[in-house]
Amino acid sequence: MCETAKTTLPPGITPIGADEARTLIRHTSGPALEALLDRAEAVRRAVHGDEVALCGITNAKSGRCPENCGFCSQSAHFPAADAPVYPLVPAEEIVAQAKAAERAGAREFSIVTSGTRVAKESELATIEEAVRKLRAETAVEPCASLGLVREPELVRLKAAGLMHYHHNLETARSFFENVCTTHTYDEQLETIRAAKRQGLQLCSGGILGMGETPEQRVELAETIRELGVHCVPMNFLNPRPGTPMEHVSAITAEECLAAIAVFRLMMPAAHIFVMGGREVNLGVHQHLIFRAGANGTMIGNYLTSAGRGPGETVEMVEAQGLSLRAPDTGRAWSFDGTVPPDAEWNRRAAEPGGKRALPVVGAPRGGCA
């Protein structure tokens, strides 16, 4: 879910070390925070200019996940979370959602599935078909987030036209056992390394505000930097009812901004995307993510919670004097500044006993309900 990161930094721009990062991430108020944001913005402008990339995602298969990630309403371990439940949607439906996201401003589009991995040949074939159609019928850059995918599957997906692979580490290794116990940190690292071996653009970040310390946020950034990740999605916990983390208190907007800035200073070449939870944790301060060093964000809805309307996100970008970055696929981008109406695939019911999926764009107003 990201564009190619720059490998050569401008003169005078060097990554900060972990010791300095651990100090700066606690600068969450007053002149110290202001100075940190100014410094991060200067690096973002020097390395990435004034273009912002938007990405959209589709929850292509939802619910009944055997993993026990404590933040996730799709886990089968937390039936009270009441998440949508439905099988993998057809390729045509994924492409229709991608086209809607493209017209609303997305340059990248990710196919996201619940579960440990894509284990069925029929599902992998459907995703391959969707990726081929995305490359043929849209300008968006295809991404996939399919869990602990194996290398043979990555070979096939790349051959179909996949450009990016996304797999979040979620948190620091030292905090991971508080988040998930059904798979290991090393399994996650191997997934990312396998995607790198196949020449796919890497997208890996985490969720901040799950109870970790500021120092553990820096630890996560250190790991991501060591992996050579191109794009770093920064999410902030939006506690989902029925999950073990439903009562975790949100971190402050200032803590979020300090973390974004520190990630930018630690990884000047990486593309920093501020994603899930920004509406809840940042509120009226969402526009400051770009001053804090971000050069990308989400458009439309998340997996099981509603985001801002796409028009509002585009307006937020343009109000900061920034512009949208077009895809690098060589095709004409169909973004026209309009949000298409909900199509029939947004209204379909899921499998019997399941819930209705959120549309990719055109969400009801009212935040992350």
N, C-alpha and C positions, 0 to 999 in steps of 0.2 A: 504494500500500500504506500509506496513512495517512489520518488524519482531518483535518478542516479546521483549519489553524493559526490561532491567535488573532492579530488584527491590532493590538489595543490592549494594551500592556503595563501591568501594575500600576505605581503610583507607585514610583519608586526603582529600577526594573529597566530597565537600558539595556545594549545589546550592548557588549562590549569590542572594542577595536580590534585590528588585526592585530599591531601592535608588542607590545602586552601579551600577546596570545595566543602569540606566538613565545617569550616568556619563560616563561609559565606551562606550556606543553606540555613543558618540560624539568624540571618539578617532579615527579619520579618516585620520590621516597623521603622518608621521615621527616616531620617537621612540615609541610614545604612542601606535600607531597602531601595530607596530611590536611586542611590548610586549603583547598586547592583543591577537594577533594571536598565539604567542608562548604559552601563557597560555591556550588558547582554544585547541590547538593541544595536549598539554600534557594531558588535561582532556579526549579528544577523545581517545587517545592511552591507557590511564589507564582504561577506562571503556569499550571501544568497540574494542580495538586492531587495527590491520592493515587490516581489511577486509572491503570492500565496497560493499553494496548491490545496484543492478541496478533494476529498475522497468520500465515496458513498459505499455502503455495505448492504448486502442482503442476507437475512437469516434464512438460508436456503434449506436447512433441516434443523428442527427445533425440538428440544426437550429430551428426556429420558437418557441423559448422559451418565455413564457409569462412574465418572470421576467425581470426587467430593470437594471440589474447589469451593471454599466457604463463602465466596462472594456471589456465586452463580445460581440464578433461579432455575436454570435448565438441568441442574443435577437431579438424578433420580433419587439421591440420598435425602432430598428435601422436598417431599411431596406437597408440603404446605405452601411452597413458593408459588405454585399455581401458574407456571410459565406455559406459553403456547407449546403444543405438542403436535408435530406433523412430520411425515417422511420427506425425503428429498424432493423438491419441486422439479418439474420438467425443465429442460434446457431453455425452451421457448419462454418460460416464465421468468427465468433468471435474466435473459436478454432483454425482455420487456422492462424489467426493473432497472437494468443498466441504462437503457435508453432514457428512462424517466430521470434518473440521476444525472445523466449527461446533460440533458436539456436544462436541468436546474443548476449546473455549474461544476459537476464532478469531473475531474481529469483522470481519476483512478477509481476502480470499482472492484470490491472484494467479495468473493463467494465464501460465506462462512457456514460451517456445518457443526452441529453438536456431536459429541462422541469422542472417544479416545483417538480414533483415526477413521479413515474411509476404508472399510474392510470388505465391502461388496464390490465385485466387478461391475455390476450394473450401475452402482452409484459413481464409480470412477469414470465409467464410460459417459454417463450423463454430464459430469463436470467437464470432461474433455470436450464434449460436443458444445457445451455452453461457452467454453473458452474460445473454441474455433469460431463460433458465431460472433462472439464479442469482437474478435479481431477483424472479422469480415464485415460486420454491420454497424460498428460504432468506432469512435475515435478513442475511447477510454482505454487506459492501460489495465489489463486484467491482473488481479491479485487473487490469491486463495488463502484461506485460513482453515485448514482441515485437520488440526490436531497433530499428533505425533506421526506424521507421514513418513513413509519409508522412501529410500532413494529410488527404487524402481518406479514408484508412482510419480515421483518428481520428474524423472526422465520423460515419462509419457506426457505429463502436463506441460512441461517445457516445449516438447515437440508440438503440442496442440496450440502453443502460442502464449502460454503463461509468462508473465514478465516479472512478477513479484511473488514472494512467499512470506506470509505473516505467521509468526508464532510468538506470543508474548511469554517472557519469563515470569511475569506477574510481580515478582518481588525479589529481594535479595536472597541468596542461598541461606544465609543465617536466619531468615524469617520464614522460609518456605514451608517448614513443617507446621506452622500455624495457619497456613492457607490450604494445603493439599497434602494428603498422605497416600493417594492411590497411584501416583506415578512420581518419578524422581526428578530432581533438578537436572541430573546428568542426561536423562532421556530427552528433556527439553533442549539442552545444549546440543545434543547429537542431531536433533531435527534441524536446528538452525545451521549447523555445520554441513549437513547433507545438502540443504538448499544452496549453501554457498559453493559447495563442490560442483553443483550443477550450473553455476553461473547465474542463478536467479538473484534479483535484488532482494536484500534482506530487510525485513520489517519486524522489529522486536522491541517491546517496551514493557510496561507494567501498569499496575494500579497502585496509586499512592493513597495513603489514608486508611489502610487496613489495620493499623495498630503498630506499624513499624516505626522505628526512630528516624529522625532526619539523617543520622549517620548511615542507616541501612538503605536509605534512598540513594545516597552517594555510592554505597557498595553495589547497588543494582546498576547504576550508571557506569561504574568501573567495569563490570562484567560485560555490559553491552559494548562499551568502547573496545575491550579486548577482542570481542567477536568480529569487529569490523562491520557493524550493522550500518546500513545506509539510512534507514528511517527509524525514528524512535517515537512510537505513539505513547503519549503520556495520558493515562486515564486517572480519574479521581473517584474514589469509592462513592457510588450512589447506592446506599444500603437497600437491598431488595427484601421486602417482607417474606418471611418464611425461611430465610437463609440464616446460618449461624452468625452472620455479620449484620443482621438487620438493625441492631441497636448500637453499632459503632458510630461514634460522633464524627461528623464531617470535619475535615481540617479546614482551616480558615483560608480565605482568598489570598491572604498575604503569604501563607505557607506554600500554597500552590504556585504563586508567582515566583517566590524565591527558588523553588525546586526547578521550575522551567528554566529560570535564568542560569542556575548552576549546571543543569544538563547542557544548555547551550554553550557555556564556557568550557565545560569538559569535552564537548564534542562539537567544535565549530563547524566541521564539514558535514555533519549529519543533518538530516532533515527532521526537525522537531515538530511533531503533530500533536496538538492538544485535542483530545478526543472525548471519551465518555466521562460524564459527571461534571463537565465544565458548567453546565447550567445550574446545578445544585451547589457546587463548591465555590464557584466564582461569581455567580449571580450577575449583578450590574457591572462587575469588573471584568467581564469576559473579553472586552476589547483590549485589555492590557496584556493579553497573551502574546501579542506581536511585539510589544515593547519589551517583554520579558525574553524574547528571542525566538518564539515559535515562528515557523514559516509555512504551517499547514494546519488544517483542522477538518472536522467532519461536517458533512452537509446531510441534512435529513435525520432519520431515526437511527437508533442503535439496535441491538439485537432484541431486547425485550422491553425497552423503555423509549418513550418519545423524546426526540430532540427538538431543537428550535426549528421553526419553519425555514426552508432553504433561502427564501428571499431575505429573511432577517440576517442570516449568516453572510450572504453576499453584501448586503448593505453595511454590515459591521466591518468587513474587509475594506470596502471602498471608502468608508468614513475615516479610516486611518491613513488615507492617501496611498493605499496599496492596490494592486491589480491582481486578477486571477491568472494563474499560469495554465496555459493550454497543454494538452497531452503531447507526448513525443512519439506518437505512433505513425505520424506521417499522413494521417487521414484528416479530413475536414471535421472540425469540432462542431457539434450541433448545439452548443450552448447558446441560448437566445434570451436568457434573462427571465424566462417564464417558468412557472411551476405547473407541470401538467396535472390535470385532474386525476383523482384516483381511478384506476382502471379496474376492470372486473376481477383481475387477479389480486387486487387489494381487498376485495370483499369476500373472497371465497372462504368457506369454513375449512378447517383442517380435518384430519381424519376423525372418525366418530369418537366423541368424548373429548376431543381436543379443543383448542382455542383458536381464535382468529389471529392471523399474523398481522403485524404492523406493516403499513406501506413503507416503501423506501423513502418517499418524499410525500408531501401533502399531509403531514401529521396534524392532528388536532392541536390547537394552542393549549398552553397550560403547563409546559415544562415536562420534566421527566416523570410522568405519572406511571 
